[in-house]
Amino acid sequence: KEREAKGDPRGGDAGAGGSGGGIGGAGGDAGAGGSGESRNLPDGAACTDDAMCAGSFCNREDLNGWPSGYCISSCEHTGGTCAGHGVCIETGSNGHLCYAACATSSDCRPGYACVPAADGALSCRPACTEDAQCPTRGRCNVSTGLCRIYEAICDDRADDDFDAAFDCDDDDCEGPCAAIAATCAATPPLPPEVAGDTSLGTNVFAAGCTGAGREDVYLFVPPEEQSGTLSVAIESDTDHGLYVRGACDDRTTELACAQLAAGGGAEPIEVVLSAGEPVTVVVDAHAPGEEGPYTLRSTFAPAICGDGAVSRPEQCDDPDAFGACAEDCSSVCEGAREAVLGVNTGDTRTGTIALRGSCSMPDTREDVYRFTPPADGKLTLALSSATDLTLSVRSSCPWASAELACEDAAQAGVGDAPAIETLALEVTGGAPLFIVVDGFWSQADAGPYTLDVSFAP
């Protein structure tokens, strides 16, 4: 994990320590103070970029793991002179480099120790002993003395530190995972309305749209054998986020997330749930110090089979024709009639409420036909009706994305003169097609029709 690029003094041999703090920034114009930013720092000083160092090189903690960074300079072509006033040491593949000189480890800053080189020259090298000495990477590897990256997020299903173990299987997550498990086990049910205060909550979760503040966690389970839509809204005078995840201990199952501005409410987040599908609802303060009281309101709108409306997760709503509301509309497709060449007659007033073409509105009644072309050729359809109907063709019945064409050029017929929709398309022999005769605007757009099917190879 630790980078040691050949020829790059910033990735040199096992670490060097610093020699104390940097010098102050340059003074400003008359009446102005100095910038306060350290520049021309000596060898061994803490640093975060090259420009801070007298030798123009910073062995950064975030790249190479040297605690708080470490200024070095090259003495390869200077006759042993160090721009940063360090000691010149032969390092092998990286040539001669300058490190902070020392007599004992007390001469080195925290996170470093006084170590002899091959020729006996002493210099400060990485020797961290505690995590506090690694402000950027966050963890000290005491066996190498270098700072290391670690499993910073313990519920993202990712190997953050590339050690082949992730989340709760990584030793770094022993403490956080115990806290996550305890929080999930103690999660109370979500009531229709609850007044809470995140300042009394836990601080173990994070989401895509929230920060690092404390959170309150709730569990919602739809009624048995009932699917529908859960709506949750929050009101708070402080900056809070609100999110829903499928599994309490797995942030990758996040279903919805909203960051709310302080001082008011917001549109509720909505999550479509299948029967018996539990979800975790989390109220999360955006940042430490922004915790506070809130009011959380929730409603669950069940999807009622046969109520004449397609309510999520339903894609179909017609128990009369097929005896059940299939979430994937498979029953509607299985009941499709075979279209014959010539005239087909029907009446959409007895049709299903399942499919929607791109040129029609939702929740209108339709009839579905199946037609398999005998060969490659041209399929021509002519729909005649006194009502405002649409005509569409799909290569796969349940999926709107499989639509090949949708036609709604004509309005409702006038008097005895019917409206005629015509659709023609090139087709492949042997590939089944689904023809949908559908109402245009509402369930009032339903009635008898004739569908003329012709095919030319």
C-alpha positions as CSV (number, residue, x, y, z in Angstrom):
1,K,0.0,0.0,0.0
2,E,2.9,2.4,0.7
3,R,4.3,3.9,-2.4
4,E,8.1,3.8,-3.0
5,A,8.6,5.1,-6.6
6,K,12.1,4.5,-7.8
7,G,14.0,7.8,-8.3
8,D,11.3,9.8,-6.4
9,P,12.6,11.0,-3.1
10,R,9.1,11.3,-1.8
11,G,8.8,7.5,-2.0
12,G,12.2,6.7,-0.6
13,D,13.3,4.0,1.8
14,A,11.5,3.4,5.0
15,G,10.7,6.8,6.2
16,A,12.4,9.7,7.7
17,G,11.3,11.9,10.6
18,G,11.2,15.6,11.0
19,S,13.1,18.1,13.1
20,G,10.5,20.3,14.6
21,G,8.1,23.0,13.4
22,G,8.3,25.2,10.4
23,I,9.2,28.8,10.2
24,G,6.6,31.6,9.9
25,G,5.3,33.0,6.7
26,A,6.6,36.1,5.0
27,G,5.6,39.5,6.3
28,G,2.9,41.5,4.5
29,D,2.8,45.0,3.1
30,A,2.9,47.9,5.5
31,G,0.2,47.6,8.1
32,A,-0.6,43.9,7.1
33,G,0.4,40.8,9.0
34,G,2.3,37.9,7.6
35,S,0.5,35.2,5.7
36,G,1.1,32.7,8.5
37,E,1.7,29.9,5.9
38,S,5.0,28.0,6.4
39,R,7.4,28.0,3.5
40,N,11.1,26.9,3.1
41,L,10.6,24.4,5.9
42,P,13.8,22.5,7.0
43,D,14.4,18.8,6.3
44,G,12.1,16.7,8.5
45,A,9.4,19.3,9.1
46,A,5.7,18.4,8.7
47,C,4.3,19.3,5.3
48,T,1.4,18.6,3.0
49,D,2.8,19.8,-0.4
50,D,6.2,20.3,-2.1
51,A,6.1,24.1,-2.1
52,M,6.3,24.1,1.7
53,C,9.8,22.6,1.8
54,A,13.2,24.2,1.3
55,G,14.2,21.2,-0.7
56,S,10.9,21.3,-2.8
57,F,9.9,17.8,-1.8
58,C,7.3,16.7,0.7
59,N,7.0,13.0,1.6
60,R,3.2,13.2,2.1
61,E,1.3,11.2,4.6
62,D,-1.7,10.7,2.3
63,L,0.6,9.2,-0.5
64,N,3.4,7.4,1.4
65,G,2.3,7.2,5.0
66,W,5.0,9.4,6.6
67,P,3.3,10.8,9.8
68,S,2.1,14.4,9.1
69,G,4.3,14.5,6.0
70,Y,8.1,15.1,6.0
71,C,10.2,17.6,4.1
72,I,13.3,16.3,2.3
73,S,15.9,17.6,-0.1
74,S,18.3,16.1,-2.5
75,C,22.1,16.2,-1.9
76,E,23.0,14.1,-4.9
77,H,24.7,16.9,-6.7
78,T,25.4,19.4,-4.0
79,G,28.5,17.9,-2.4
80,G,26.6,16.7,0.6
81,T,25.0,20.1,1.3
82,C,21.3,20.0,2.3
83,A,19.0,22.9,1.4
84,G,16.9,22.1,4.4
85,H,19.9,21.9,6.8
86,G,19.5,18.1,7.3
87,V,22.0,15.3,7.2
88,C,23.0,13.8,3.7
89,I,22.5,10.0,3.6
90,E,23.0,7.5,0.9
91,T,19.6,5.8,0.2
92,G,20.4,3.4,-2.6
93,S,18.1,3.6,-5.6
94,N,16.9,7.1,-4.6
95,G,20.5,8.5,-4.4
96,H,21.6,10.9,-1.6
97,L,18.8,12.5,0.4
98,C,18.7,14.9,3.3
99,Y,16.8,13.9,6.5
100,A,16.5,15.6,9.8
101,A,19.6,15.1,11.9
102,C,19.4,13.8,15.4
103,A,21.4,12.4,18.3
104,T,18.6,10.7,20.1
105,S,14.9,10.1,19.4
106,S,14.0,13.0,21.6
107,D,15.4,15.2,18.9
108,C,12.7,14.0,16.5
109,R,9.1,15.1,16.4
110,P,6.2,12.8,17.4
111,G,5.9,9.8,15.1
112,Y,9.6,9.6,14.3
113,A,12.7,8.0,15.9
114,C,16.4,8.5,15.6
115,V,17.7,5.7,13.4
116,P,21.3,5.0,12.1
117,A,21.9,4.5,8.4
118,A,24.2,1.9,6.9
119,D,27.2,4.3,7.3
120,G,26.1,5.1,10.9
121,A,24.7,8.6,10.2
122,L,21.7,9.3,12.4
123,S,18.4,10.7,11.1
124,C,14.7,10.9,12.1
125,R,12.7,8.1,10.4
126,P,9.0,7.1,10.6
127,A,8.2,5.3,13.9
128,C,4.6,6.1,14.7
129,T,3.2,4.6,17.9
130,E,-0.4,5.8,18.0
131,D,-3.2,6.8,15.6
132,A,-3.1,10.5,16.8
133,Q,0.3,10.8,14.9
134,C,-1.5,10.0,11.6
135,P,-4.0,12.9,11.1
136,T,-4.5,12.2,7.4
137,R,-4.6,8.4,7.0
138,G,-6.0,7.9,10.5
139,R,-4.2,4.7,11.6
140,C,-0.6,3.9,12.7
141,N,1.0,0.7,11.6
142,V,3.3,0.2,14.6
143,S,5.2,-2.7,12.8
144,T,6.4,-0.3,10.0
145,G,6.1,3.0,11.8
146,L,4.1,4.3,8.8
147,C,0.6,5.6,8.7
148,R,-1.9,3.4,6.9
149,I,-5.2,3.7,5.3
150,Y,-7.9,1.7,7.0
151,E,-11.5,0.5,6.7
152,A,-13.0,3.9,7.4
153,I,-16.6,3.0,6.4
154,C,-17.8,-0.2,7.8
155,D,-21.1,-0.7,5.9
156,D,-20.3,0.2,2.3
157,R,-19.5,-3.3,0.9
158,A,-16.1,-2.0,-0.2
159,D,-12.5,-2.9,0.7
160,D,-11.5,0.6,1.7
161,D,-7.9,-0.3,2.7
162,F,-7.3,-3.0,0.1
163,D,-6.4,-5.7,2.6
164,A,-8.8,-8.4,1.2
165,A,-11.2,-7.9,4.1
166,F,-14.0,-5.4,4.2
167,D,-16.7,-4.0,6.4
168,C,-17.3,-6.1,9.5
169,D,-14.8,-8.8,8.4
170,D,-12.0,-6.3,8.7
171,D,-10.5,-5.9,12.2
172,D,-10.6,-2.1,11.8
173,C,-14.4,-2.4,12.0
174,E,-14.7,-4.4,15.2
175,G,-15.9,-1.4,17.3
176,P,-18.1,0.3,14.7
177,C,-19.7,-3.0,13.7
178,A,-20.6,-3.8,17.2
179,A,-22.3,-0.4,17.5
180,I,-24.1,-0.9,14.2
181,A,-25.4,-4.3,15.2
182,A,-26.5,-3.0,18.6
183,T,-28.3,-0.1,17.0
184,C,-30.1,-2.3,14.4
185,A,-31.2,-4.8,17.1
186,A,-32.7,-2.0,19.2
187,T,-34.5,-0.2,16.4
188,P,-38.1,0.7,17.4
189,P,-41.1,0.5,14.9
190,L,-41.9,3.6,12.9
191,P,-45.2,5.2,14.1
192,P,-47.4,7.5,12.0
193,E,-46.0,10.5,13.8
194,V,-43.1,10.8,16.2
195,A,-41.3,13.7,17.9
196,G,-37.6,12.9,18.5
197,D,-34.2,14.5,19.1
198,T,-31.1,13.4,17.3
199,S,-28.9,14.8,20.0
200,L,-29.9,11.7,22.0
201,G,-29.3,9.3,19.1
202,T,-26.4,7.1,18.0
203,N,-23.6,8.1,15.6
204,V,-22.9,5.0,13.6
205,F,-24.6,5.5,10.2
206,A,-24.0,7.6,7.1
207,A,-25.7,8.0,3.8
208,G,-25.3,9.5,0.3
209,C,-26.8,12.8,1.2
210,T,-26.1,13.3,4.9
211,G,-23.1,14.1,7.0
212,A,-21.6,12.8,10.2
213,G,-24.1,13.9,12.9
214,R,-26.1,11.7,15.3
215,E,-29.1,9.8,14.0
216,D,-32.3,8.2,15.1
217,V,-33.3,4.9,13.5
218,Y,-36.7,3.3,12.9
219,L,-38.0,0.1,11.4
220,F,-41.1,-0.1,9.1
221,V,-42.6,-3.4,7.9
222,P,-45.7,-3.3,5.6
223,P,-48.8,-5.1,6.8
224,E,-48.8,-8.8,6.0
225,E,-49.6,-9.6,2.4
226,Q,-49.9,-5.9,1.6
227,S,-47.6,-4.0,-0.9
228,G,-47.7,-0.2,-1.4
229,T,-45.9,3.1,-1.0
230,L,-44.3,4.4,2.2
231,S,-44.1,8.2,2.4
232,V,-42.0,9.8,5.1
233,A,-41.5,13.6,5.8
234,I,-39.5,15.4,8.4
235,E,-39.8,18.9,10.0
236,S,-36.9,20.3,12.0
237,D,-35.3,23.7,12.9
238,T,-31.9,22.2,12.4
239,D,-30.2,20.7,9.4
240,H,-31.2,17.0,9.0
241,G,-31.1,14.3,6.4
242,L,-33.7,11.6,5.9
243,Y,-33.0,8.3,4.2
244,V,-34.4,4.8,3.8
245,R,-32.4,1.6,3.3
246,G,-33.5,-2.0,2.8
247,A,-31.1,-3.6,5.3
248,C,-30.3,-1.7,8.5
249,D,-26.6,-2.7,8.5
250,D,-25.9,-2.2,4.7
251,R,-25.6,1.3,3.3
252,T,-25.5,-0.1,-0.3
253,T,-29.2,-1.0,0.1
254,E,-30.2,2.7,0.3
255,L,-33.5,3.3,-1.4
256,A,-34.0,7.0,-1.0
257,C,-32.2,10.0,0.5
258,A,-33.0,13.6,1.0
259,Q,-31.0,16.4,2.6
260,L,-33.3,18.9,4.2
261,A,-32.6,22.6,4.8
262,A,-32.8,23.8,8.3
263,G,-35.9,25.6,9.5
264,G,-38.7,23.9,7.7
265,G,-40.2,20.8,6.1
266,A,-39.7,19.3,2.7
267,E,-41.4,17.0,0.3
268,P,-41.7,13.5,1.6
269,I,-39.5,10.7,0.3
270,E,-41.4,7.8,-1.1
271,V,-40.4,4.2,-1.3
272,V,-42.3,1.4,-3.0
273,L,-42.5,-1.8,-0.9
274,S,-43.6,-5.3,-1.5
275,A,-45.6,-7.2,1.1
276,G,-43.6,-8.0,4.2
277,E,-40.5,-6.1,2.9
278,P,-38.9,-4.3,6.0
279,V,-37.0,-1.1,5.6
280,T,-34.9,1.1,8.0
281,V,-35.8,4.8,8.2
282,V,-33.0,7.1,9.5
283,V,-33.2,10.7,10.6
284,D,-29.6,12.0,10.5
285,A,-28.1,15.3,11.6
286,H,-26.0,16.7,8.8
287,A,-23.0,17.5,10.9
288,P,-22.0,17.3,14.6
289,G,-23.6,20.2,16.5
290,E,-26.6,20.3,14.2
291,E,-28.5,17.7,16.1
292,G,-31.8,18.7,17.6
293,P,-35.6,18.1,17.8
294,Y,-37.6,17.0,14.8
295,T,-41.1,15.7,13.9
296,L,-41.3,12.7,11.6
297,R,-44.6,11.8,9.9
298,S,-45.2,8.7,7.8
299,T,-48.0,7.2,5.8
300,F,-48.4,3.9,3.9
301,A,-50.7,3.8,0.8
302,P,-51.5,0.2,0.1
303,A,-51.8,-1.0,-3.5
304,I,-55.3,-2.5,-3.7
305,C,-55.8,-5.1,-6.4
306,G,-59.0,-4.4,-8.4
307,D,-59.6,-0.8,-7.4
308,G,-59.3,0.4,-11.0
309,A,-55.9,2.1,-10.5
310,V,-52.4,0.8,-11.0
311,S,-50.7,1.6,-7.7
312,R,-47.0,0.9,-7.2
313,P,-45.6,-1.8,-7.1
314,E,-48.5,-3.0,-9.2
315,Q,-48.1,-3.0,-12.9
316,C,-51.5,-4.5,-13.4
317,D,-54.9,-4.1,-11.7
318,D,-57.5,-6.4,-13.1
319,P,-58.5,-9.4,-11.0
320,D,-61.7,-10.0,-12.9
321,A,-59.9,-11.3,-16.1
322,F,-57.1,-13.2,-14.5
323,G,-58.0,-13.6,-10.8
324,A,-55.0,-11.7,-9.4
325,C,-52.9,-8.5,-9.8
326,A,-49.5,-9.7,-11.1
327,E,-46.7,-7.3,-10.3
328,D,-45.0,-8.2,-13.5
329,C,-48.1,-8.2,-15.6
330,S,-47.3,-11.8,-16.7
331,S,-51.0,-12.9,-16.3
332,V,-52.1,-10.2,-18.8
333,C,-49.5,-11.4,-21.3
334,E,-50.3,-15.0,-20.8
335,G,-54.0,-14.2,-21.6
336,A,-53.2,-12.3,-24.8
337,R,-55.4,-13.4,-27.7
338,E,-54.0,-14.6,-30.9
339,A,-54.4,-12.0,-33.7
340,V,-55.6,-13.5,-37.0
341,L,-54.9,-12.1,-40.4
342,G,-58.0,-10.1,-41.4
343,V,-60.5,-8.6,-39.0
344,N,-60.3,-9.0,-35.2
345,T,-63.1,-7.5,-33.1
346,G,-63.1,-6.6,-29.4
347,D,-64.3,-4.1,-26.8
348,T,-61.8,-2.5,-24.4
349,R,-64.6,-1.9,-21.8
350,T,-63.9,-5.5,-20.7
351,G,-60.1,-5.1,-21.1
352,T,-57.4,-5.1,-18.5
353,I,-55.6,-2.1,-16.8
354,A,-52.0,-3.2,-17.0
355,L,-50.0,-1.8,-19.9
356,R,-49.3,1.7,-21.1
357,G,-48.0,2.8,-24.5
358,S,-45.8,5.9,-25.0
359,C,-48.7,7.6,-26.7
360,S,-51.4,6.9,-24.1
361,M,-52.2,7.9,-20.5
362,P,-51.9,5.5,-17.5
363,D,-54.7,3.6,-16.0
364,T,-56.7,3.1,-19.2
365,R,-58.2,-0.2,-20.3
366,E,-56.6,-2.3,-23.1
367,D,-56.9,-5.5,-25.1
368,V,-53.7,-7.4,-25.8
369,Y,-53.1,-9.6,-28.9
370,R,-50.2,-11.9,-29.8
371,F,-49.0,-12.2,-33.4
372,T,-46.1,-14.2,-34.8
373,P,-45.0,-13.2,-38.3
374,P,-44.6,-16.2,-40.6
375,A,-41.6,-14.7,-42.3
376,D,-39.6,-11.5,-42.5
377,G,-41.9,-8.8,-43.9
378,K,-44.2,-5.8,-43.3
379,L,-47.0,-5.9,-40.8
380,T,-49.8,-3.4,-41.2
381,L,-52.4,-2.7,-38.6
382,A,-55.6,-0.7,-38.9
383,L,-57.6,0.1,-35.8
384,S,-61.2,1.4,-36.3
385,S,-63.3,2.7,-33.4
386,A,-65.8,5.4,-32.5
387,T,-63.8,6.0,-29.2
388,D,-60.4,7.5,-28.8
389,L,-58.1,4.5,-28.8
390,T,-54.3,4.0,-29.3
391,L,-52.4,1.3,-31.1
392,S,-49.0,0.0,-30.1
393,V,-46.7,-3.0,-30.8
394,R,-44.1,-4.5,-28.4
395,S,-41.5,-7.2,-28.8
396,S,-42.0,-8.2,-25.2
397,C,-45.3,-7.9,-23.5
398,P,-44.6,-6.8,-19.9
399,W,-41.9,-4.2,-20.6
400,A,-42.7,-0.7,-21.9
401,S,-39.0,-0.4,-23.0
402,A,-39.8,-3.2,-25.6
403,E,-42.2,-0.9,-27.5
404,L,-41.6,-0.8,-31.2
405,A,-44.2,1.8,-32.2
406,C,-47.2,3.6,-30.8
407,E,-49.9,5.4,-32.9
408,D,-52.5,8.0,-31.8
409,A,-52.9,10.2,-34.8
410,A,-56.8,10.2,-34.8
411,Q,-59.2,11.5,-32.2
412,A,-62.5,9.9,-31.4
413,G,-64.8,9.2,-34.3
414,V,-67.7,11.5,-35.1
415,G,-71.2,10.1,-35.5
416,D,-71.1,7.0,-37.6
417,A,-67.6,7.8,-38.9
418,P,-65.0,5.9,-36.8
419,A,-61.5,7.1,-36.1
420,I,-58.9,5.0,-37.8
421,E,-55.3,4.5,-36.5
422,T,-52.9,2.9,-38.9
423,L,-49.5,1.4,-38.0
424,A,-47.0,-0.3,-40.3
425,L,-43.6,-1.7,-39.4
426,E,-40.9,-4.2,-40.7
427,V,-40.9,-7.4,-38.7
428,T,-38.8,-10.5,-38.3
429,G,-40.2,-14.0,-39.0
430,G,-40.8,-16.2,-36.0
431,A,-40.3,-13.3,-33.5
432,P,-43.6,-12.9,-31.4
433,L,-45.1,-9.5,-31.3
434,F,-47.7,-8.1,-28.9
435,I,-50.4,-5.7,-30.2
436,V,-52.0,-3.4,-27.6
437,V,-55.3,-1.6,-28.2
438,D,-55.5,0.9,-25.4
439,G,-57.7,3.9,-24.4
440,F,-56.0,7.3,-24.9
441,W,-57.0,9.6,-22.0
442,S,-59.0,7.8,-19.3
443,Q,-61.1,4.7,-18.6
444,A,-64.0,6.6,-20.4
445,D,-62.0,6.1,-23.6
446,A,-63.2,2.5,-24.0
447,G,-65.5,0.7,-26.4
448,P,-65.9,-1.6,-29.4
449,Y,-63.4,-1.7,-32.2
450,T,-62.1,-3.6,-35.2
451,L,-58.5,-4.4,-35.7
452,D,-57.4,-5.3,-39.3
453,V,-54.2,-7.3,-39.5
454,S,-52.3,-7.7,-42.8
455,F,-48.9,-9.1,-43.6
456,A,-46.7,-8.9,-46.7
457,P,-43.5,-11.0,-46.9
